[in-house]
Amino acid sequence: MIIQDTMPATVLAVGRLMAGTAGESRRSAHLFDLHTGGSHPEFLHARCGAAMPYDHLEWVPVGSGMPCERCLGLAGSADQARLPRPSRGV
């Protein structure tokens, strides 16, 4: 039995700009928190803050493509507390 209330409010997806819509250096794979059950906005915002047109995105499997380093750094839970790194003495 499938219980409809078990669907998460957001789903983590990996996407990048489609070939031909941007140069290869701009086609890194970004992390997106997609909201389920609604229509999609014109632009989606990756975890790193990059805004990308929804119709120019292709969805890729996890581990595909060159990852966005900023998105990887924010790959933990979206509401996870971020602790500052201790300063390094030189």
Backbone hydrogen bonds in HBPLUS format (Angstrom, degrees):
<---DONOR---> <-ACCEPTOR-->    atom                        ^
c    i                          cat <-CA-CA->   ^        H-A-AA   ^      H-
h    n   atom  resd res      DA  || num        DHA   H-A  angle D-A-AA Bond
n    s   type  num  typ     dist DA aas  dist angle  dist       angle   num
A0006-THR N   A0003-ILE O   3.14 MM   3  5.85 167.6  2.16 121.2 125.0     1
A0007-MET N   A0004-GLN O   3.34 MM   3  6.05 171.6  2.35 121.6 122.7     2
A0036-THR N   A0009-ALA O   3.07 MM  27  5.71 162.8  2.10 140.6 145.9     3
A0011-VAL N   A0034-LEU O   2.74 MM  23  5.10 151.0  1.82 144.1 154.1     4
A0034-LEU N   A0011-VAL O   2.78 MM  23  5.10 161.6  1.81 161.5 155.1     5
A0013-ALA N   A0032-PHE O   2.85 MM  19  5.17 163.1  1.88 152.9 158.7     6
A0032-PHE N   A0013-ALA O   2.80 MM  19  5.17 162.3  1.83 156.0 159.7     7
A0060-VAL N   A0014-VAL O   2.98 MM  46  5.75 158.8  2.03 139.7 146.7     8
A0015-GLY N   A0030-HIS O   3.01 MM  15  5.45 157.7  2.06 148.3 155.3     9
A0030-HIS N   A0015-GLY O   2.78 MM  15  5.45 173.4  1.78 162.9 160.5    10
A0016-ARG N   A0058-GLU O   2.99 MM  42  5.57 153.9  2.06 152.1 159.8    11
A0058-GLU N   A0016-ARG O   2.79 MM  42  5.57 159.1  1.84 163.9 170.6    12
A0018-MET N   A0056-HIS O   2.75 MM  38  5.64 155.4  1.81 163.2 165.0    13
A0021-THR N   A0018-MET O   3.13 MM   3  5.69 163.0  2.16 132.4 135.2    14
A0026-ARG N   A0023-GLY O   2.96 MM   3  5.56 153.3  2.03 118.2 126.2    15
A0027-ARG N   A0024-GLU O   3.15 MM   3  5.17 166.8  2.17 108.1 111.6    16
A0029-ALA N   A0066-MET O   2.65 MM  37  5.75 157.1  1.70 142.2 150.5    17
A0068-CYS N   A0029-ALA O   2.89 MM  39  5.64 149.3  1.99 158.1 148.0    18
A0047-ARG N   A0031-LEU O   2.87 MM  16  5.77 151.4  1.95 158.6 165.6    19
A0054-TYR N   A0042-GLU O   2.87 MM  12  5.65 170.8  1.88 145.0 147.5    20
A0044-LEU N   A0052-MET O   2.81 MM   8  5.38 162.3  1.84 158.1 156.9    21
A0052-MET N   A0044-LEU O   2.84 MM   8  5.38 163.2  1.87 154.9 160.0    22
A0046-ALA N   A0050-ALA O   2.87 MM   4  5.32 164.7  1.89 156.3 158.1    23
A0049-GLY N   A0046-ALA O   2.91 MM   3  5.23 156.5  1.97 111.2 119.1    24
A0056-HIS N   A0053-PRO O   3.04 MM   3  5.45 158.6  2.09 113.9 120.8    25
A0057-LEU N   A0054-TYR O   3.30 MM   3  5.56 168.6  2.32 112.6 114.7    26
A0064-SER N   A0061-PRO O   3.07 MM   3  5.71 150.2  2.17 144.3 143.0    27
A0072-LEU N   A0068-CYS O   3.01 MM   4  6.29 157.9  2.05 152.1 158.7    28
A0073-GLY N   A0069-GLU O   3.02 MM   4  6.24 152.1  2.10 143.6 150.6    29
A0074-LEU N   A0070-ARG O   3.21 MM   4  6.47 129.7  2.48 135.6 148.2    30
A0074-LEU N   A0071-CYS O   3.01 MM   3  5.05 134.3  2.23  96.8 110.0    31
A0075-ALA N   A0072-LEU O   3.12 MM   3  4.87 157.4  2.17 110.2 108.4    32
A0080-GLN N   A0077-SER O   3.04 MM   3  4.99 165.0  2.06 108.2 111.4    33
